[in-house]
Amino acid sequence: MSDKERMNDHVWESLMKLADDAERMAERRFREIDRIAERNQWKVIRAFRRHRVSDFHFNGSTGYGYNDSGREVLDLVYADVFGAEAALVRPHFVSGTHTIGCALFGLLRPGDELLYITGSPYDTLHQVIGKPGDGTGSLQDWGVRYREVALTPDGGVDWDGVAAAIGERTKVIGIQRSRGYAWRNSFTVAEIGEMVRRVKALKPEALVFVDNCYGEFTEEREPTEVGADLIAGSLIKNPGGGLAPTGGYVAGTAAAVEAAAYRLTAPGIGGEVGATLGTLRSMYQGLYLAPHLVGQAVKGSVFAAALFSMLGFDTRPDWQSPRTDLIQAVRFGSPELLIAFVQGIQQAAAVDAHVVPEPWDMPGYEHPVIMAAGTFIQGGSLELSADAPIREPYIAYMQGGLTYAHVKFGVLTALSNMVNRELIVIKPNTP
């Protein structure tokens, strides 16, 4: 055995000891997460039973997709699970951004105003919102006014600012549940419910839209169960359960879902057509598995937060805090540490572990971004992945993990990568 191999063994032994300590520290939180996963699993199974899901619902359709009973029942199951009047679940949504875009374009008309009350939304939505006259067909290019109210320094909603911003043209209030690329807490369902209550008190006819990406099944309730008019998400995130090969969903009031459906297809057609082309089995089975797999990913995030906090890094949320999305943010403070972490997550992948990610100018993002995504489903962020914009204070955002064991292995591999590059020091165990 070479000196380098011997040193690596000592490093891994030291990391395993730290991992054991982190798991003991987080044991109570793990039990709480298992309970949430259990309750959500029951909710999904009850919805399947209520709507009499059978194997013939998995067959799919071609062409126009008329009378696709599997597609129709899947909509009913999603509406039931999310406590909504209606839902639209389709493989034709190509991403979370596309799904959100269809929702917003469906609800808004020229002259209306979209007001985000949770600060600036996720980077990829900026071009959907666009600028007046930008020629891209963005919301503002079509005459929809956009404004946002910055969050308070502690990450809360600025209600004085919201009250001042809501006006005659304000039609849709936008809420982003997850933190995105911001160093703040994500919003819990209870907090979203309070936002809905206060917005409706200020303007009862306003429609509340929630970007629910990364949040599904992390709590026992969803935003539609506390008054949101429409929510949207991606099937290659939480609700697809690691099996759905593509797609997205919207859920909410029947009128709001119909408006989004008209944008996805065409007015007068909406959700009545759309060939499912063999995707239904994976969407049903993915939804069935989603509560458990989300629980595995959330436990992995808690483990990562506990371990990195033991090493002196700032994490958000911290390991003790309740979770409302998959995302674990770790502030590294230097580009070298950040890049080493993300590349280490890639090294631990079952797919494309040999690939070395590098920062690049990714479409839709305002800074160079580095992404680790060794996934079975391209871009599937319920699978273990990590990404980060290369900008101060150099925060990495880790999410997903179909099994807790994979997340643990990924975090330890990333730390080992940082040690091997002499960016951090872990004292090896001594006999």
CORWOJO-V776956 format. One record per residue. N is the residue number from 1. SS is DSSP state (H for helix, E for strand, C for the rest). NEAR is the number of other C-alpha atoms within 10 Angstrom. Layout:
# CORWOJO-V776956
n = (N N)
ss = (SS SS)
near = (NEAR NEAR)
This chain:
# CORWOJO-V776956
n = (1 2 3 4 5 6 7 8 9 10 11 12 13 14 15 16 17 18 19 20 21 22 23 24 25 26 27 28 29 30 31 32 33 34 35 36 37 38 39 40 41 42 43 44 45 46 47 48 49 50 51 52 53 54 55 56 57 58 59 60 61 62 63 64 65 66 67 68 69 70 71 72 73 74 75 76 77 78 79 80 81 82 83 84 85 86 87 88 89 90 91 92 93 94 95 96 97 98 99 100 101 102 103 104 105 106 107 108 109 110 111 112 113 114 115 116 117 118 119 120 121 122 123 124 125 126 127 128 129 130 131 132 133 134 135 136 137 138 139 140 141 142 143 144 145 146 147 148 149 150 151 152 153 154 155 156 157 158 159 160 161 162 163 164 165 166 167 168 169 170 171 172 173 174 175 176 177 178 179 180 181 182 183 184 185 186 187 188 189 190 191 192 193 194 195 196 197 198 199 200 201 202 203 204 205 206 207 208 209 210 211 212 213 214 215 216 217 218 219 220 221 222 223 224 225 226 227 228 229 230 231 232 233 234 235 236 237 238 239 240 241 242 243 244 245 246 247 248 249 250 251 252 253 254 255 256 257 258 259 260 261 262 263 264 265 266 267 268 269 270 271 272 273 274 275 276 277 278 279 280 281 282 283 284 285 286 287 288 289 290 291 292 293 294 295 296 297 298 299 300 301 302 303 304 305 306 307 308 309 310 311 312 313 314 315 316 317 318 319 320 321 322 323 324 325 326 327 328 329 330 331 332 333 334 335 336 337 338 339 340 341 342 343 344 345 346 347 348 349 350 351 352 353 354 355 356 357 358 359 360 361 362 363 364 365 366 367 368 369 370 371 372 373 374 375 376 377 378 379 380 381 382 383 384 385 386 387 388 389 390 391 392 393 394 395 396 397 398 399 400 401 402 403 404 405 406 407 408 409 410 411 412 413 414 415 416 417 418 419 420 421 422 423 424 425 426 427 428 429 430 431)
ss = (C C H H H H H H H H H H H H H H H H H H H H H H H C H H H H H H H H H H H H H H H H H H H H H H H H C C C C H H H H C C C C C C C C C C H H H H H H H H H H H H H C C C C E E E E E C C C C C H H H H H H H H H H H H C C C C C E E E E C C C C C C H H H H H H H C C C C C C C C C C C C C C C E E E E C C C C C C C C C C H H H H H H H C C C C E E E E E E E C C C C C C C C C C C C H H H H H H H H H H H H H H C C C C E E E E E C C C C C C C C C C C H H H H C C C E E E E E C C C H H H C C C C C C C E E E E E C H H H H H H H H H H H C C C C C H H H C C C C C C C H H H H H H H H H H H H H H H H H H H H H H H H H H H H H H H C C C E E E C C C C C C C C C C C E E E E C C C H H H H H H H H H H H H H C C C C C C C C C C C C E C C C C C C C C E E E E C C C C C C C C C C C C E E E E E C C C C C E E E E E C C C C H H H H H H H H H H H H H H H H H C C C C C C C C C C C)
near = (6 7 8 10 10 10 14 17 14 17 20 19 16 17 22 15 12 19 21 13 14 21 19 13 16 19 13 11 20 19 12 14 22 18 15 19 24 15 15 24 19 13 18 21 16 15 20 22 12 12 13 12 17 11 9 10 18 22 16 18 21 13 10 12 16 14 13 20 16 22 30 16 18 25 20 22 27 25 23 21 22 25 20 25 18 22 32 24 27 27 22 17 22 15 20 24 21 21 25 28 22 22 29 24 21 18 22 21 16 13 14 19 23 28 24 23 26 26 21 19 22 17 15 15 17 15 16 22 23 19 20 17 13 13 11 14 16 20 27 24 18 21 18 22 21 18 18 18 20 17 17 13 9 8 17 17 18 16 16 9 15 21 14 9 16 21 13 9 14 22 21 22 26 23 24 22 24 25 22 19 17 16 16 17 21 24 21 21 21 15 16 22 19 14 22 24 15 15 21 16 11 14 15 11 12 19 23 25 28 25 25 24 25 27 26 24 26 25 22 17 18 25 30 25 16 18 22 24 25 30 30 28 29 32 30 29 31 31 31 28 27 29 24 25 19 23 23 27 26 33 31 27 20 16 14 23 27 25 21 29 25 19 20 22 16 12 13 10 14 18 25 16 17 21 19 21 13 14 21 22 18 18 28 26 17 22 28 22 21 27 28 23 27 34 29 25 29 30 31 30 29 27 29 27 25 24 27 22 17 14 13 9 14 17 21 19 21 21 23 13 11 15 24 23 28 32 26 26 29 24 19 21 16 15 17 13 24 25 25 21 28 29 26 25 30 28 23 23 24 13 14 15 17 12 14 13 20 13 15 14 12 13 10 13 16 13 16 15 18 22 25 28 27 24 21 15 18 12 18 26 25 28 29 27 24 25 25 22 24 20 13 11 14 19 26 28 24 27 24 32 29 22 19 21 13 20 29 21 16 25 25 23 22 23 26 23 22 23 18 16 13 11 13 14 14 17 11 15 13 7 3)
